[in-house]
Amino acid sequence: MSIASDNNLLWIPSDISDLLTVSVDGQADDSTVKGMEIINSAATQWVSGTIDDYTYFELLDHYGIDPFGFVGEVEEHMTLLMR
């Protein structure tokens, strides 16, 4: 993820879990698309407190995403917003 900036404005989504969504290529197979759906649903659940950190991070890891790196980028974005 890279945070794009125009006119020195940072993008702020209406739903903070949007910062944690993932996407797949249009040619992705069904299992990859299902994994994307699971990860994106889990992001919403994690932000709302429905699932805990351990469960969310384990899920990311299961699908090959480095949880600390992925969430760390979102944390950096939030730090910029709070300045």
C-alpha positions as CSV (number, residue, x, y, z in Angstrom):
1,M,0.0,0.0,0.0
2,S,1.2,3.5,-0.8
3,I,-0.5,6.6,0.4
4,A,-1.1,8.9,-2.5
5,S,-1.2,12.6,-1.8
6,D,-2.4,15.5,-4.1
7,N,-2.3,19.1,-2.9
8,N,-0.8,17.9,0.4
9,L,-4.1,16.2,1.4
10,L,-4.2,12.7,2.8
11,W,-7.0,10.3,1.8
12,I,-9.3,9.5,4.7
13,P,-11.8,6.7,4.0
14,S,-15.3,6.9,5.4
15,D,-14.8,3.5,7.0
16,I,-11.4,3.0,8.5
17,S,-11.5,-0.7,7.7
18,D,-11.1,0.3,4.0
19,L,-7.4,0.9,4.8
20,L,-7.1,-2.8,5.5
21,T,-8.8,-4.2,2.4
22,V,-7.0,-6.2,-0.2
23,S,-7.7,-6.8,-3.9
24,V,-6.8,-9.5,-6.4
25,D,-6.1,-9.5,-10.1
26,G,-9.2,-10.0,-12.4
27,Q,-7.7,-13.3,-13.5
28,A,-7.5,-14.7,-10.0
29,D,-8.9,-18.1,-9.4
30,D,-12.0,-18.7,-7.2
31,S,-10.0,-19.7,-4.1
32,T,-7.9,-16.5,-4.3
33,V,-11.1,-14.4,-4.6
34,K,-12.6,-16.2,-1.6
35,G,-9.4,-15.5,0.4
36,M,-9.8,-11.8,-0.5
37,E,-13.4,-11.8,0.7
38,I,-12.4,-13.5,3.9
39,I,-9.5,-11.1,4.6
40,N,-11.7,-8.0,3.8
41,S,-14.5,-9.3,6.1
42,A,-12.0,-10.0,8.8
43,A,-10.7,-6.4,8.5
44,T,-14.2,-5.0,9.3
45,Q,-14.6,-7.5,12.2
46,W,-11.2,-6.6,13.6
47,V,-11.8,-2.8,13.5
48,S,-15.2,-3.3,15.1
49,G,-13.7,-5.5,17.9
50,T,-15.6,-8.6,16.8
51,I,-12.4,-10.6,16.4
52,D,-9.1,-10.2,18.4
53,D,-5.7,-9.2,17.2
54,Y,-4.4,-12.8,17.3
55,T,-7.2,-14.1,15.1
56,Y,-6.8,-11.3,12.6
57,F,-3.0,-11.6,12.4
58,E,-3.2,-15.4,12.1
59,L,-5.7,-15.0,9.2
60,L,-3.5,-12.6,7.4
61,D,-0.5,-14.9,7.9
62,H,-2.6,-17.9,6.6
63,Y,-3.2,-16.1,3.3
64,G,0.5,-15.1,2.9
65,I,0.3,-11.5,4.1
66,D,2.9,-10.3,6.7
67,P,0.5,-9.1,9.4
68,F,3.0,-6.7,11.0
69,G,4.1,-5.2,7.7
70,F,0.5,-4.9,6.4
71,V,-1.0,-3.4,9.6
72,G,2.2,-1.3,10.1
73,E,1.6,0.6,6.9
74,V,-1.9,1.4,8.0
75,E,-0.5,2.5,11.4
76,E,1.9,4.8,9.6
77,H,-0.9,6.3,7.6
78,M,-2.9,6.9,10.8
79,T,0.1,8.5,12.5
80,L,0.3,11.0,9.6
81,L,-3.4,11.8,9.9
82,M,-3.1,12.5,13.6
83,R,-0.2,15.0,13.2
